[in-house]
Amino acid sequence: MTEAAAIDANALCSDGRDAAALQDSQDSRAQAPQVDLAALYRDSGIGDVLAELDRDLVGLAPVKTRIREIAAHLLVERARDSLGLAGGAPTLHMCFSGNPGTGKTTVALRMAEVLHRLGYIRRNHLVSVTRDDLVGQYIGHTAPKTRDVLKRAMGGVLFIDEAYYLYRPENERDYGQEAIEILLQTMENQRDDLVVILAGYAARMEVFFESNPGFRSRIAHHITFPDYDGAELLDIAERMLATMHYRFDADSRRAFADYLALRTRQANFANARSVRNALDRSRLRQANRLFATAMQGGAPIDAAALTLIAAADVRASRVFTESEALAANAGAPASSHATATRAVTAPPG
Protein backbone atom coordinates (compact mmCIF):
# COMPACT_ATOMS: atom_id res chain seq x y z
CA MET A 1 0.00 0.00 0.00
CA THR A 2 1.34 3.40 -0.91
CA GLU A 3 1.96 6.04 1.74
CA ALA A 4 -0.95 8.15 0.43
CA ALA A 5 -3.32 5.19 0.53
CA ALA A 6 -2.28 4.41 4.14
CA ILE A 7 -3.00 8.01 5.15
CA ASP A 8 -6.44 7.86 3.52
CA ALA A 9 -7.22 4.57 5.28
CA ASN A 10 -6.17 5.96 8.67
CA ALA A 11 -8.30 9.08 8.10
CA LEU A 12 -11.30 6.91 7.21
CA CYS A 13 -10.86 4.85 10.37
CA SER A 14 -10.48 7.99 12.42
CA ASP A 15 -13.70 9.48 10.97
CA GLY A 16 -15.51 6.23 11.65
CA ARG A 17 -14.37 6.14 15.26
CA ASP A 18 -15.38 9.79 15.79
CA ALA A 19 -18.81 9.17 14.28
CA ALA A 20 -19.29 6.10 16.44
CA ALA A 21 -18.23 8.00 19.56
CA LEU A 22 -20.67 10.81 18.75
CA GLN A 23 -23.50 8.33 18.24
CA ASP A 24 -22.66 6.58 21.54
CA SER A 25 -22.72 9.95 23.31
CA GLN A 26 -26.12 10.83 21.82
CA ASP A 27 -27.50 7.41 22.73
CA SER A 28 -26.19 7.82 26.27
CA ARG A 29 -27.91 11.19 26.65
CA ALA A 30 -31.12 9.80 25.25
CA GLN A 31 -31.07 7.00 27.81
CA ALA A 32 -30.16 9.27 30.79
CA PRO A 33 -32.96 10.06 33.27
CA GLN A 34 -34.85 13.21 32.33
CA VAL A 35 -37.56 15.38 33.83
CA ASP A 36 -40.18 17.43 32.00
CA LEU A 37 -40.38 20.77 33.84
CA ALA A 38 -43.46 21.86 31.93
CA ALA A 39 -45.29 18.68 32.86
CA LEU A 40 -44.16 19.01 36.48
CA TYR A 41 -45.52 22.57 36.50
CA ARG A 42 -48.86 21.46 35.07
CA ASP A 43 -49.22 18.47 37.38
CA SER A 44 -48.37 20.47 40.51
CA GLY A 45 -51.22 22.92 39.91
CA ILE A 46 -49.16 25.89 41.11
CA GLY A 47 -50.11 27.72 37.92
CA ASP A 48 -53.68 27.90 39.24
CA VAL A 49 -52.44 29.39 42.51
CA LEU A 50 -50.33 32.00 40.76
CA ALA A 51 -53.25 32.87 38.46
CA GLU A 52 -55.48 33.37 41.51
CA LEU A 53 -52.84 35.64 43.02
CA ASP A 54 -52.84 37.79 39.87
CA ARG A 55 -56.62 37.83 39.67
CA ASP A 56 -57.49 38.40 43.32
CA LEU A 57 -54.79 40.89 44.37
CA VAL A 58 -54.65 44.39 42.92
CA GLY A 59 -51.17 45.76 42.11
CA LEU A 60 -48.21 44.32 44.06
CA ALA A 61 -46.28 43.63 40.85
CA PRO A 62 -42.87 43.21 42.58
CA VAL A 63 -44.40 40.85 45.14
CA LYS A 64 -46.03 38.70 42.48
CA THR A 65 -42.73 38.57 40.57
CA ARG A 66 -40.86 37.37 43.66
CA ILE A 67 -43.50 34.71 44.39
CA ARG A 68 -43.17 33.43 40.82
CA GLU A 69 -39.38 33.37 41.14
CA ILE A 70 -39.60 31.41 44.38
CA ALA A 71 -42.11 29.00 42.83
CA ALA A 72 -39.84 28.46 39.80
CA HIS A 73 -36.83 27.84 42.06
CA LEU A 74 -38.73 25.31 44.15
CA LEU A 75 -40.04 23.58 41.03
CA VAL A 76 -36.50 23.20 39.69
CA GLU A 77 -35.32 21.95 43.10
CA ARG A 78 -38.07 19.33 42.99
CA ALA A 79 -36.89 18.32 39.49
CA ARG A 80 -33.28 18.09 40.70
CA ASP A 81 -34.38 15.96 43.63
CA SER A 82 -36.14 13.54 41.26
CA LEU A 83 -32.81 13.00 39.44
CA GLY A 84 -30.80 12.66 42.64
CA LEU A 85 -29.19 16.09 42.27
CA ALA A 86 -30.64 17.85 45.30
CA GLY A 87 -28.16 19.18 47.84
CA GLY A 88 -30.54 19.10 50.81
CA ALA A 89 -33.86 20.71 51.66
CA PRO A 90 -33.92 24.42 50.70
CA THR A 91 -34.42 27.00 53.44
CA LEU A 92 -37.93 28.36 53.05
CA HIS A 93 -38.41 30.75 55.99
CA MET A 94 -39.44 34.23 54.78
CA CYS A 95 -39.91 37.84 55.83
CA PHE A 96 -42.76 39.97 54.46
CA SER A 97 -42.06 43.69 55.05
CA GLY A 98 -44.55 46.47 54.41
CA ASN A 99 -47.24 48.72 55.80
CA PRO A 100 -50.58 47.36 57.09
CA GLY A 101 -53.21 46.40 54.55
CA THR A 102 -50.81 45.55 51.72
CA GLY A 103 -51.85 41.90 51.37
CA LYS A 104 -49.15 40.14 53.42
CA THR A 105 -51.51 37.62 55.02
CA THR A 106 -53.24 36.87 51.71
CA VAL A 107 -49.90 36.25 49.98
CA ALA A 108 -48.82 34.03 52.88
CA LEU A 109 -51.92 31.89 52.33
CA ARG A 110 -51.08 31.54 48.62
CA MET A 111 -47.46 30.74 49.47
CA ALA A 112 -48.62 27.94 51.77
CA GLU A 113 -50.64 26.49 48.90
CA VAL A 114 -47.66 26.65 46.52
CA LEU A 115 -45.42 24.92 49.06
CA HIS A 116 -48.01 22.23 49.68
CA ARG A 117 -48.62 21.51 46.00
CA LEU A 118 -44.88 21.13 45.43
CA GLY A 119 -44.56 18.81 48.41
CA TYR A 120 -42.46 21.05 50.64
CA ILE A 121 -45.03 21.02 53.45
CA ARG A 122 -47.40 18.23 54.45
CA ARG A 123 -50.51 20.37 54.87
CA ASN A 124 -51.99 23.36 53.07
CA HIS A 125 -52.24 25.01 56.44
CA LEU A 126 -51.39 28.46 57.82
CA VAL A 127 -51.47 29.50 61.49
CA SER A 128 -51.44 33.28 61.95
CA VAL A 129 -50.30 34.62 65.33
CA THR A 130 -49.02 37.73 67.12
CA ARG A 131 -46.91 38.24 70.22
CA ASP A 132 -49.87 37.59 72.53
CA ASP A 133 -50.20 34.05 71.18
CA LEU A 134 -46.55 33.23 71.92
CA VAL A 135 -45.38 35.22 74.94
CA GLY A 136 -46.65 34.58 78.45
CA GLN A 137 -47.17 37.02 81.31
CA TYR A 138 -45.28 35.19 84.03
CA ILE A 139 -42.39 32.75 84.51
CA GLY A 140 -43.09 29.34 83.00
CA HIS A 141 -45.98 30.57 80.83
CA THR A 142 -44.15 31.38 77.57
CA ALA A 143 -42.62 28.00 76.70
CA PRO A 144 -45.91 26.03 76.71
CA LYS A 145 -47.69 28.80 74.78
CA THR A 146 -45.00 28.91 72.10
CA ARG A 147 -44.75 25.14 71.82
CA ASP A 148 -48.53 24.84 71.50
CA VAL A 149 -48.52 27.29 68.57
CA LEU A 150 -45.65 25.42 66.92
CA LYS A 151 -47.47 22.12 67.37
CA ARG A 152 -50.56 23.54 65.63
CA ALA A 153 -48.49 24.96 62.77
CA MET A 154 -46.24 21.92 62.23
CA GLY A 155 -46.47 20.53 58.72
CA GLY A 156 -47.56 23.92 57.39
CA VAL A 157 -46.79 27.64 57.66
CA LEU A 158 -46.53 29.79 60.81
CA PHE A 159 -47.23 33.47 60.06
CA ILE A 160 -46.05 35.85 62.82
CA ASP A 161 -47.46 39.35 62.31
CA GLU A 162 -45.61 42.34 63.79
CA ALA A 163 -42.80 39.97 64.75
CA TYR A 164 -40.67 42.78 66.22
CA TYR A 165 -43.00 42.87 69.23
CA LEU A 166 -41.81 39.43 70.29
CA TYR A 167 -39.11 40.96 72.44
CA ARG A 168 -39.23 44.28 74.28
CA PRO A 169 -35.77 44.94 75.72
CA GLU A 170 -36.98 48.03 77.57
CA ASN A 171 -39.07 45.76 79.84
CA GLU A 172 -36.85 43.72 82.18
CA ARG A 173 -39.76 41.39 82.94
CA ASP A 174 -40.46 40.63 79.29
CA TYR A 175 -40.49 36.93 78.40
CA GLY A 176 -40.28 37.35 74.63
CA GLN A 177 -36.66 36.22 74.46
CA GLU A 178 -37.71 32.76 75.60
CA ALA A 179 -40.22 32.54 72.74
CA ILE A 180 -37.53 33.70 70.30
CA GLU A 181 -35.10 31.00 71.43
CA ILE A 182 -37.72 28.27 71.02
CA LEU A 183 -38.69 29.60 67.57
CA LEU A 184 -35.07 29.75 66.39
CA GLN A 185 -34.40 26.21 67.53
CA THR A 186 -37.53 24.90 65.80
CA MET A 187 -36.83 26.87 62.59
CA GLU A 188 -33.44 25.16 62.39
CA ASN A 189 -34.26 21.64 63.55
CA GLN A 190 -37.70 21.31 61.91
CA ARG A 191 -37.12 23.34 58.76
CA ASP A 192 -38.21 20.43 56.57
CA ASP A 193 -41.61 20.34 58.31
CA LEU A 194 -42.36 23.99 59.15
CA VAL A 195 -42.06 27.27 57.26
CA VAL A 196 -42.05 30.48 59.34
CA ILE A 197 -43.02 33.82 57.78
CA LEU A 198 -42.23 36.95 59.81
CA ALA A 199 -44.15 40.11 58.91
CA GLY A 200 -44.23 43.77 59.87
CA TYR A 201 -43.14 47.31 59.06
CA ALA A 202 -39.90 47.31 57.03
CA ALA A 203 -37.91 49.66 59.29
CA ARG A 204 -38.93 47.88 62.48
CA MET A 205 -38.17 44.47 60.97
CA GLU A 206 -34.66 45.67 60.12
CA VAL A 207 -34.08 46.76 63.72
CA PHE A 208 -35.47 43.42 64.90
CA PHE A 209 -33.02 41.49 62.70
CA GLU A 210 -30.12 43.59 63.95
CA SER A 211 -31.08 42.72 67.53
CA ASN A 212 -31.74 39.07 66.68
CA PRO A 213 -29.18 37.94 64.07
CA GLY A 214 -30.29 34.33 64.52
CA PHE A 215 -33.50 35.19 62.68
CA ARG A 216 -31.71 36.93 59.82
CA SER A 217 -29.49 33.91 59.19
CA ARG A 218 -32.51 31.63 58.95
CA ILE A 219 -34.55 33.79 56.55
CA ALA A 220 -34.07 32.81 52.91
CA HIS A 221 -36.49 35.20 51.22
CA HIS A 222 -37.15 38.88 52.03
CA ILE A 223 -40.15 40.30 50.17
CA THR A 224 -41.11 43.98 50.35
CA PHE A 225 -44.78 44.92 49.92
CA PRO A 226 -45.30 48.41 48.43
CA ASP A 227 -48.17 50.73 49.33
CA TYR A 228 -51.06 50.92 46.88
CA ASP A 229 -51.49 54.03 44.74
CA GLY A 230 -54.78 55.89 44.42
CA ALA A 231 -56.04 54.03 41.36
CA GLU A 232 -55.27 50.67 42.96
CA LEU A 233 -57.05 51.66 46.19
CA LEU A 234 -60.12 52.69 44.21
CA ASP A 235 -60.06 49.35 42.37
CA ILE A 236 -59.81 47.56 45.73
CA ALA A 237 -62.79 49.55 47.04
CA GLU A 238 -64.97 48.60 44.07
CA ARG A 239 -64.01 44.94 44.41
CA MET A 240 -64.89 45.01 48.10
CA LEU A 241 -68.25 46.63 47.35
CA ALA A 242 -69.02 44.04 44.69
CA THR A 243 -68.48 41.18 47.15
CA MET A 244 -70.99 42.88 49.51
CA HIS A 245 -73.48 43.63 46.69
CA TYR A 246 -72.95 47.40 46.79
CA ARG A 247 -71.75 49.75 44.08
CA PHE A 248 -70.62 53.28 43.26
CA ASP A 249 -72.11 55.45 40.55
CA ALA A 250 -70.02 58.04 38.69
CA ASP A 251 -70.49 60.72 41.37
CA SER A 252 -69.78 58.50 44.36
CA ARG A 253 -66.78 56.95 42.63
CA ARG A 254 -65.36 60.44 42.13
CA ALA A 255 -66.17 61.27 45.75
CA PHE A 256 -64.31 58.20 47.00
CA ALA A 257 -61.31 59.05 44.83
CA ASP A 258 -61.29 62.49 46.50
CA TYR A 259 -61.59 60.80 49.88
CA LEU A 260 -58.56 58.62 49.15
CA ALA A 261 -56.50 61.60 47.99
CA LEU A 262 -57.09 63.21 51.40
CA ARG A 263 -56.96 60.12 53.59
CA THR A 264 -53.66 58.77 52.24
CA ARG A 265 -51.96 61.98 53.43
CA GLN A 266 -53.20 61.50 57.00
CA ALA A 267 -51.64 59.54 59.83
CA ASN A 268 -52.32 55.85 60.41
CA PHE A 269 -53.46 55.08 56.87
CA ALA A 270 -53.49 51.29 56.42
CA ASN A 271 -54.04 50.75 52.69
CA ALA A 272 -56.78 48.15 51.98
CA ARG A 273 -57.64 47.94 55.68
CA SER A 274 -58.46 51.66 55.79
CA VAL A 275 -60.42 51.34 52.55
CA ARG A 276 -62.60 48.64 54.12
CA ASN A 277 -63.20 50.77 57.20
CA ALA A 278 -64.20 53.74 55.04
CA LEU A 279 -66.64 51.61 53.05
CA ASP A 280 -68.19 50.26 56.25
CA ARG A 281 -68.84 53.81 57.44
CA SER A 282 -70.27 54.76 54.04
CA ARG A 283 -72.64 51.79 54.26
CA LEU A 284 -73.79 52.98 57.68
CA ARG A 285 -74.50 56.44 56.30
CA GLN A 286 -76.36 54.94 53.35
CA ALA A 287 -78.54 52.88 55.67
CA ASN A 288 -79.25 55.92 57.86
CA ARG A 289 -80.12 58.00 54.80
CA LEU A 290 -82.52 55.39 53.40
CA PHE A 291 -84.17 54.84 56.78
CA ALA A 292 -84.62 58.57 57.39
CA THR A 293 -86.22 58.98 53.96
CA ALA A 294 -88.59 56.08 54.62
CA MET A 295 -89.62 57.54 58.01
CA GLN A 296 -90.43 60.82 56.29
CA GLY A 297 -92.95 59.10 54.01
CA GLY A 298 -90.67 58.10 51.18
CA ALA A 299 -91.77 55.58 48.57
CA PRO A 300 -90.71 51.91 48.73
CA ILE A 301 -87.18 51.36 47.45
CA ASP A 302 -85.79 48.87 44.98
CA ALA A 303 -82.55 46.91 44.73
CA ALA A 304 -80.83 49.72 42.85
CA ALA A 305 -81.35 52.10 45.76
CA LEU A 306 -80.36 49.47 48.33
CA THR A 307 -77.06 48.72 46.56
CA LEU A 308 -75.97 52.28 45.70
CA ILE A 309 -73.45 54.13 47.84
CA ALA A 310 -74.23 57.75 46.98
CA ALA A 311 -71.72 60.57 46.82
CA ALA A 312 -73.34 62.12 49.91
CA ASP A 313 -72.64 58.93 51.87
CA VAL A 314 -68.93 59.33 51.09
CA ARG A 315 -68.58 63.10 51.42
CA ALA A 316 -70.16 63.08 54.88
CA SER A 317 -66.85 61.69 56.17
CA ARG A 318 -64.91 63.78 58.68
CA VAL A 319 -61.94 63.54 56.32
CA PHE A 320 -63.60 66.18 54.12
CA THR A 321 -64.77 68.46 56.93
CA GLU A 322 -61.40 68.35 58.68
CA SER A 323 -59.59 69.08 55.42
CA GLU A 324 -61.81 72.10 54.90
CA ALA A 325 -61.15 73.20 58.47
CA LEU A 326 -57.41 72.99 57.93
CA ALA A 327 -57.68 75.03 54.74
CA ALA A 328 -59.82 77.65 56.49
CA ASN A 329 -57.38 77.86 59.40
CA ALA A 330 -54.26 78.06 57.24
CA GLY A 331 -53.81 81.70 58.23
CA ALA A 332 -55.24 81.40 61.74
CA PRO A 333 -53.22 81.80 64.99
CA ALA A 334 -50.97 78.88 65.95
CA SER A 335 -53.27 77.65 68.72
CA SER A 336 -56.23 77.40 66.35
CA HIS A 337 -54.17 75.59 63.73
CA ALA A 338 -52.91 73.10 66.33
CA THR A 339 -56.48 72.27 67.29
CA ALA A 340 -57.37 71.60 63.66
CA THR A 341 -54.27 69.44 63.22
CA ARG A 342 -55.14 67.34 66.22
CA ALA A 343 -58.58 66.78 64.74
CA VAL A 344 -57.04 65.39 61.54
CA THR A 345 -54.97 62.81 63.43
CA ALA A 346 -58.06 61.46 65.16
CA PRO A 347 -59.63 58.32 63.62
CA PRO A 348 -61.33 59.50 60.41
CA GLY A 349 -65.02 59.10 59.85
Contacts in CASP RR format, 6 or more apart in sequence:
PFRMAT RR
TARGET T0000
AUTHOR 0000-0000-0000
METHOD contacts of the structure
MODEL  1
MTEAAAIDANALCSDGRDAAALQDSQDSRAQAPQVDLAALYRDSGIGDVL
AELDRDLVGLAPVKTRIREIAAHLLVERARDSLGLAGGAPTLHMCFSGNP
GTGKTTVALRMAEVLHRLGYIRRNHLVSVTRDDLVGQYIGHTAPKTRDVL
KRAMGGVLFIDEAYYLYRPENERDYGQEAIEILLQTMENQRDDLVVILAG
YAARMEVFFESNPGFRSRIAHHITFPDYDGAELLDIAERMLATMHYRFDA
DSRRAFADYLALRTRQANFANARSVRNALDRSRLRQANRLFATAMQGGAP
IDAAALTLIAAADVRASRVFTESEALAANAGAPASSHATATRAVTAPPG
1 9 0 8 1.000
33 83 0 8 1.000
34 83 0 8 1.000
35 79 0 8 1.000
35 82 0 8 1.000
35 83 0 8 1.000
37 75 0 8 1.000
37 76 0 8 1.000
37 79 0 8 1.000
40 75 0 8 1.000
40 78 0 8 1.000
40 79 0 8 1.000
41 47 0 8 1.000
41 75 0 8 1.000
44 75 0 8 1.000
44 78 0 8 1.000
44 117 0 8 1.000
44 118 0 8 1.000
45 117 0 8 1.000
46 71 0 8 1.000
46 75 0 8 1.000
46 114 0 8 1.000
46 117 0 8 1.000
46 118 0 8 1.000
49 110 0 8 1.000
49 113 0 8 1.000
49 114 0 8 1.000
49 117 0 8 1.000
50 64 0 8 1.000
50 67 0 8 1.000
50 68 0 8 1.000
50 71 0 8 1.000
50 110 0 8 1.000
50 114 0 8 1.000
52 110 0 8 1.000
53 64 0 8 1.000
53 67 0 8 1.000
53 107 0 8 1.000
53 110 0 8 1.000
54 64 0 8 1.000
56 106 0 8 1.000
57 64 0 8 1.000
57 103 0 8 1.000
57 106 0 8 1.000
57 107 0 8 1.000
58 228 0 8 1.000
58 232 0 8 1.000
58 235 0 8 1.000
58 236 0 8 1.000
58 239 0 8 1.000
59 228 0 8 1.000
59 232 0 8 1.000
60 102 0 8 1.000
60 103 0 8 1.000
60 107 0 8 1.000
60 225 0 8 1.000
60 226 0 8 1.000
62 224 0 8 1.000
62 226 0 8 1.000
63 107 0 8 1.000
63 223 0 8 1.000
63 224 0 8 1.000
63 225 0 8 1.000
63 226 0 8 1.000
66 221 0 8 1.000
66 223 0 8 1.000
67 107 0 8 1.000
67 110 0 8 1.000
67 111 0 8 1.000
67 114 0 8 1.000
67 223 0 8 1.000
70 111 0 8 1.000
70 114 0 8 1.000
70 221 0 8 1.000
71 114 0 8 1.000
71 118 0 8 1.000
73 90 0 8 1.000
74 90 0 8 1.000
74 92 0 8 1.000
74 114 0 8 1.000
74 115 0 8 1.000
74 118 0 8 1.000
74 120 0 8 1.000
75 118 0 8 1.000
77 86 0 8 1.000
77 90 0 8 1.000
78 118 0 8 1.000
78 119 0 8 1.000
80 86 0 8 1.000
80 87 0 8 1.000
89 120 0 8 1.000
89 191 0 8 1.000
89 192 0 8 1.000
90 120 0 8 1.000
90 220 0 8 1.000
91 191 0 8 1.000
91 218 0 8 1.000
91 220 0 8 1.000
92 115 0 8 1.000
92 120 0 8 1.000
92 191 0 8 1.000
92 195 0 8 1.000
92 220 0 8 1.000
92 221 0 8 1.000
93 187 0 8 1.000
93 191 0 8 1.000
93 195 0 8 1.000
93 196 0 8 1.000
93 197 0 8 1.000
93 198 0 8 1.000
93 218 0 8 1.000
93 219 0 8 1.000
93 220 0 8 1.000
93 221 0 8 1.000
94 111 0 8 1.000
94 195 0 8 1.000
94 196 0 8 1.000
94 197 0 8 1.000
94 198 0 8 1.000
94 219 0 8 1.000
94 220 0 8 1.000
94 221 0 8 1.000
94 222 0 8 1.000
94 223 0 8 1.000
95 197 0 8 1.000
95 198 0 8 1.000
95 199 0 8 1.000
95 205 0 8 1.000
95 209 0 8 1.000
95 219 0 8 1.000
95 221 0 8 1.000
95 222 0 8 1.000
95 223 0 8 1.000
96 104 0 8 1.000
96 107 0 8 1.000
96 108 0 8 1.000
96 197 0 8 1.000
96 198 0 8 1.000
96 199 0 8 1.000
96 200 0 8 1.000
96 223 0 8 1.000
96 225 0 8 1.000
97 199 0 8 1.000
97 200 0 8 1.000
97 201 0 8 1.000
97 202 0 8 1.000
97 205 0 8 1.000
97 222 0 8 1.000
97 223 0 8 1.000
97 224 0 8 1.000
97 225 0 8 1.000
98 104 0 8 1.000
98 199 0 8 1.000
98 200 0 8 1.000
98 201 0 8 1.000
98 202 0 8 1.000
98 224 0 8 1.000
98 225 0 8 1.000
98 226 0 8 1.000
99 201 0 8 1.000
99 225 0 8 1.000
99 227 0 8 1.000
99 270 0 8 1.000
99 271 0 8 1.000
100 270 0 8 1.000
100 271 0 8 1.000
100 273 0 8 1.000
101 270 0 8 1.000
101 271 0 8 1.000
101 272 0 8 1.000
101 273 0 8 1.000
101 274 0 8 1.000
102 225 0 8 1.000
102 226 0 8 1.000
102 227 0 8 1.000
102 228 0 8 1.000
102 271 0 8 1.000
102 272 0 8 1.000
103 225 0 8 1.000
103 271 0 8 1.000
103 272 0 8 1.000
104 161 0 8 1.000
104 199 0 8 1.000
104 200 0 8 1.000
104 225 0 8 1.000
105 128 0 8 1.000
105 159 0 8 1.000
105 161 0 8 1.000
105 199 0 8 1.000
107 223 0 8 1.000
107 225 0 8 1.000
108 126 0 8 1.000
108 128 0 8 1.000
108 157 0 8 1.000
108 159 0 8 1.000
108 197 0 8 1.000
108 199 0 8 1.000
109 126 0 8 1.000
111 157 0 8 1.000
111 195 0 8 1.000
111 197 0 8 1.000
112 121 0 8 1.000
112 124 0 8 1.000
112 125 0 8 1.000
112 126 0 8 1.000
112 156 0 8 1.000
112 157 0 8 1.000
112 195 0 8 1.000
113 124 0 8 1.000
115 121 0 8 1.000
115 156 0 8 1.000
115 157 0 8 1.000
115 195 0 8 1.000
116 122 0 8 1.000
116 123 0 8 1.000
116 124 0 8 1.000
116 125 0 8 1.000
116 156 0 8 1.000
117 124 0 8 1.000
120 195 0 8 1.000
121 155 0 8 1.000
121 156 0 8 1.000
121 157 0 8 1.000
121 193 0 8 1.000
121 194 0 8 1.000
121 195 0 8 1.000
122 155 0 8 1.000
122 156 0 8 1.000
122 193 0 8 1.000
123 155 0 8 1.000
123 156 0 8 1.000
124 156 0 8 1.000
125 153 0 8 1.000
125 155 0 8 1.000
125 156 0 8 1.000
125 157 0 8 1.000
126 153 0 8 1.000
126 156 0 8 1.000
126 157 0 8 1.000
126 158 0 8 1.000
126 159 0 8 1.000
127 149 0 8 1.000
127 152 0 8 1.000
127 153 0 8 1.000
127 156 0 8 1.000
127 157 0 8 1.000
127 158 0 8 1.000
127 159 0 8 1.000
128 159 0 8 1.000
128 161 0 8 1.000
129 149 0 8 1.000
129 158 0 8 1.000
129 159 0 8 1.000
129 160 0 8 1.000
129 161 0 8 1.000
130 160 0 8 1.000
130 161 0 8 1.000
130 162 0 8 1.000
130 165 0 8 1.000
131 162 0 8 1.000
131 165 0 8 1.000
131 166 0 8 1.000
131 176 0 8 1.000
133 145 0 8 1.000
133 149 0 8 1.000
134 142 0 8 1.000
134 145 0 8 1.000
134 146 0 8 1.000
134 149 0 8 1.000
134 160 0 8 1.000
134 166 0 8 1.000
134 176 0 8 1.000
134 179 0 8 1.000
134 183 0 8 1.000
135 142 0 8 1.000
135 145 0 8 1.000
135 146 0 8 1.000
135 166 0 8 1.000
135 174 0 8 1.000
135 175 0 8 1.000
135 176 0 8 1.000
135 178 0 8 1.000
135 179 0 8 1.000
136 142 0 8 1.000
136 145 0 8 1.000
136 175 0 8 1.000
136 176 0 8 1.000
136 179 0 8 1.000
137 175 0 8 1.000
138 175 0 8 1.000
139 175 0 8 1.000
140 175 0 8 1.000
141 175 0 8 1.000
142 175 0 8 1.000
142 176 0 8 1.000
142 178 0 8 1.000
142 179 0 8 1.000
143 178 0 8 1.000
143 182 0 8 1.000
145 179 0 8 1.000
146 178 0 8 1.000
146 179 0 8 1.000
146 182 0 8 1.000
146 183 0 8 1.000
147 182 0 8 1.000
149 158 0 8 1.000
150 158 0 8 1.000
150 182 0 8 1.000
150 183 0 8 1.000
150 186 0 8 1.000
150 194 0 8 1.000
153 194 0 8 1.000
154 190 0 8 1.000
154 193 0 8 1.000
154 194 0 8 1.000
155 193 0 8 1.000
155 194 0 8 1.000
156 193 0 8 1.000
156 194 0 8 1.000
156 195 0 8 1.000
157 194 0 8 1.000
157 195 0 8 1.000
157 196 0 8 1.000
157 197 0 8 1.000
158 194 0 8 1.000
158 195 0 8 1.000
158 196 0 8 1.000
158 197 0 8 1.000
159 197 0 8 1.000
159 199 0 8 1.000
160 166 0 8 1.000
160 196 0 8 1.000
160 197 0 8 1.000
160 198 0 8 1.000
160 199 0 8 1.000
161 199 0 8 1.000
161 200 0 8 1.000
162 199 0 8 1.000
162 200 0 8 1.000
162 201 0 8 1.000
163 198 0 8 1.000
163 199 0 8 1.000
163 200 0 8 1.000
163 205 0 8 1.000
163 208 0 8 1.000
164 200 0 8 1.000
164 201 0 8 1.000
164 204 0 8 1.000
164 205 0 8 1.000
164 207 0 8 1.000
164 208 0 8 1.000
166 176 0 8 1.000
166 179 0 8 1.000
166 180 0 8 1.000
166 183 0 8 1.000
166 208 0 8 1.000
167 174 0 8 1.000
167 176 0 8 1.000
167 177 0 8 1.000
167 179 0 8 1.000
167 180 0 8 1.000
167 211 0 8 1.000
167 212 0 8 1.000
168 174 0 8 1.000
168 176 0 8 1.000
169 211 0 8 1.000
180 212 0 8 1.000
180 215 0 8 1.000
183 196 0 8 1.000
184 214 0 8 1.000
184 215 0 8 1.000
184 218 0 8 1.000
186 194 0 8 1.000
187 194 0 8 1.000
187 196 0 8 1.000
187 218 0 8 1.000
188 218 0 8 1.000
191 218 0 8 1.000
196 218 0 8 1.000
198 205 0 8 1.000
198 208 0 8 1.000
198 215 0 8 1.000
198 219 0 8 1.000
202 224 0 8 1.000
208 215 0 8 1.000
209 215 0 8 1.000
209 216 0 8 1.000
209 219 0 8 1.000
227 271 0 8 1.000
228 236 0 8 1.000
228 271 0 8 1.000
228 272 0 8 1.000
230 257 0 8 1.000
230 260 0 8 1.000
230 261 0 8 1.000
230 264 0 8 1.000
233 260 0 8 1.000
233 264 0 8 1.000
233 271 0 8 1.000
233 272 0 8 1.000
233 275 0 8 1.000
234 253 0 8 1.000
234 256 0 8 1.000
234 257 0 8 1.000
234 260 0 8 1.000
236 272 0 8 1.000
236 275 0 8 1.000
237 248 0 8 1.000
237 256 0 8 1.000
237 260 0 8 1.000
237 275 0 8 1.000
237 278 0 8 1.000
237 279 0 8 1.000
238 247 0 8 1.000
238 248 0 8 1.000
238 253 0 8 1.000
240 275 0 8 1.000
240 276 0 8 1.000
240 279 0 8 1.000
241 247 0 8 1.000
241 248 0 8 1.000
241 279 0 8 1.000
241 309 0 8 1.000
244 279 0 8 1.000
244 283 0 8 1.000
245 307 0 8 1.000
246 279 0 8 1.000
246 283 0 8 1.000
246 286 0 8 1.000
246 307 0 8 1.000
246 308 0 8 1.000
246 309 0 8 1.000
247 307 0 8 1.000
247 308 0 8 1.000
247 309 0 8 1.000
248 256 0 8 1.000
248 308 0 8 1.000
248 309 0 8 1.000
249 308 0 8 1.000
249 310 0 8 1.000
249 311 0 8 1.000
251 310 0 8 1.000
251 311 0 8 1.000
252 308 0 8 1.000
252 309 0 8 1.000
252 310 0 8 1.000
252 311 0 8 1.000
252 313 0 8 1.000
252 314 0 8 1.000
254 311 0 8 1.000
255 311 0 8 1.000
255 314 0 8 1.000
255 315 0 8 1.000
256 278 0 8 1.000
256 282 0 8 1.000
256 314 0 8 1.000
258 315 0 8 1.000
258 320 0 8 1.000
259 278 0 8 1.000
259 314 0 8 1.000
259 315 0 8 1.000
259 317 0 8 1.000
259 319 0 8 1.000
259 320 0 8 1.000
260 275 0 8 1.000
262 319 0 8 1.000
262 320 0 8 1.000
262 323 0 8 1.000
263 269 0 8 1.000
263 274 0 8 1.000
263 278 0 8 1.000
263 319 0 8 1.000
263 348 0 8 1.000
266 319 0 8 1.000
266 344 0 8 1.000
266 345 0 8 1.000
266 348 0 8 1.000
267 344 0 8 1.000
267 345 0 8 1.000
268 274 0 8 1.000
268 345 0 8 1.000
268 347 0 8 1.000
278 317 0 8 1.000
278 348 0 8 1.000
278 349 0 8 1.000
279 309 0 8 1.000
281 317 0 8 1.000
281 349 0 8 1.000
282 309 0 8 1.000
282 313 0 8 1.000
282 314 0 8 1.000
282 317 0 8 1.000
283 309 0 8 1.000
283 313 0 8 1.000
285 312 0 8 1.000
285 313 0 8 1.000
285 316 0 8 1.000
286 308 0 8 1.000
286 309 0 8 1.000
286 310 0 8 1.000
286 313 0 8 1.000
289 310 0 8 1.000
289 312 0 8 1.000
289 313 0 8 1.000
290 301 0 8 1.000
290 305 0 8 1.000
290 306 0 8 1.000
294 301 0 8 1.000
317 348 0 8 1.000
317 349 0 8 1.000
318 343 0 8 1.000
318 346 0 8 1.000
318 348 0 8 1.000
318 349 0 8 1.000
319 348 0 8 1.000
319 349 0 8 1.000
322 340 0 8 1.000
322 343 0 8 1.000
322 344 0 8 1.000
322 348 0 8 1.000
323 344 0 8 1.000
325 340 0 8 1.000
325 343 0 8 1.000
326 337 0 8 1.000
326 340 0 8 1.000
326 341 0 8 1.000
326 344 0 8 1.000
329 336 0 8 1.000
329 337 0 8 1.000
329 340 0 8 1.000
330 337 0 8 1.000
331 337 0 8 1.000
332 340 0 8 1.000
END
